[in-house]
Amino acid sequence: MSEQIAVDLKVLGHSFRLATTSDQQADLERAAQLLNDKYDEFRRKAPRMEPSKLIIMVALELMQEVLSMNKSLQEYANCELLLQNILEQVEELTE
């Protein structure tokens, strides 16, 4: 098990000190960078919108991406199960 370390991040103009592990540090830093990039993208598209509303829009878009990925993973798992069943049936026929 990795030891906890403190990581300083700047996210959406705010500084945070978060605990993570050295194994997860790069992922956490990348997540913060992606969030900042997505916020900046929305800010360029709607420069007059309130920051809190922009943050909500960013969160909604990111959650849509998560739901889409989850759906894809579930479909993949179903395909994998179907393929496994087909292979088992083929094995039974060849015995």
C-alpha positions in Angstrom: 0.0 0.0 0.0 1.3 3.4 -1.0 2.0 6.0 1.6 -0.2 9.2 1.6 1.4 12.4 0.3 0.2 15.9 0.1 -0.2 17.5 -3.3 -0.8 21.2 -4.0 -3.1 21.9 -6.9 -4.6 25.0 -8.4 -8.1 24.2 -9.7 -10.4 26.9 -11.2 -8.3 29.6 -9.6 -8.3 28.1 -6.1 -5.4 26.4 -4.3 -6.0 23.0 -2.8 -3.8 20.8 -0.7 -5.0 17.2 -1.2 -3.9 13.9 0.1 -3.2 11.1 -2.4 -0.6 8.4 -3.0 2.5 8.7 -5.1 0.9 6.1 -7.5 -2.2 8.3 -8.0 -0.5 11.7 -7.9 0.0 12.0 -11.7 -3.7 11.1 -12.3 -4.9 13.6 -9.8 -2.7 16.3 -11.3 -4.0 15.4 -14.8 -7.6 15.5 -13.6 -7.0 19.0 -12.2 -5.5 20.1 -15.5 -8.4 18.6 -17.6 -10.9 20.4 -15.3 -9.0 23.7 -15.7 -8.8 23.2 -19.5 -12.5 22.4 -19.8 -13.4 25.4 -17.7 -11.2 27.7 -19.8 -12.9 26.3 -22.9 -16.3 27.1 -21.5 -15.1 30.5 -20.4 -14.0 31.4 -23.9 -17.4 30.4 -25.3 -19.3 32.3 -22.7 -17.1 35.0 -21.3 -19.9 36.9 -19.5 -21.4 33.9 -17.8 -21.1 33.7 -14.0 -18.2 31.4 -12.9 -20.6 29.3 -10.7 -22.8 28.6 -13.7 -19.8 27.7 -15.8 -18.6 25.3 -13.2 -22.1 23.6 -13.3 -21.9 23.3 -17.1 -18.5 21.8 -16.9 -19.6 19.3 -14.3 -22.6 18.4 -16.4 -20.5 17.8 -19.5 -18.0 15.7 -17.6 -20.8 13.6 -16.0 -22.3 13.0 -19.4 -18.9 11.7 -20.5 -18.7 9.4 -17.4 -22.2 8.1 -18.1 -21.4 7.5 -21.7 -18.2 5.6 -20.8 -20.1 3.5 -18.2 -22.7 2.6 -20.9 -19.9 1.6 -23.3 -18.3 -0.5 -20.6 -21.6 -2.2 -19.8 -22.1 -2.9 -23.5 -18.6 -4.3 -23.8 -19.2 -6.6 -20.8 -22.5 -7.8 -22.3 -20.6 -8.5 -25.6 -17.9 -10.3 -23.7 -20.5 -12.5 -21.9 -22.3 -13.2 -25.2 -19.0 -14.2 -26.9 -18.1 -16.5 -23.9 -21.5 -18.2 -24.3 -21.0 -18.7 -28.0 -17.5 -20.2 -27.4 -18.9 -22.6 -24.8 -21.6 -23.7 -27.3 -19.0 -24.2 -30.0 -16.9 -26.3 -27.6 -19.9 -28.4 -26.7 -20.6 -29.0 -30.4 -17.0 -30.1 -31.1 -16.9 -32.6 -28.2 
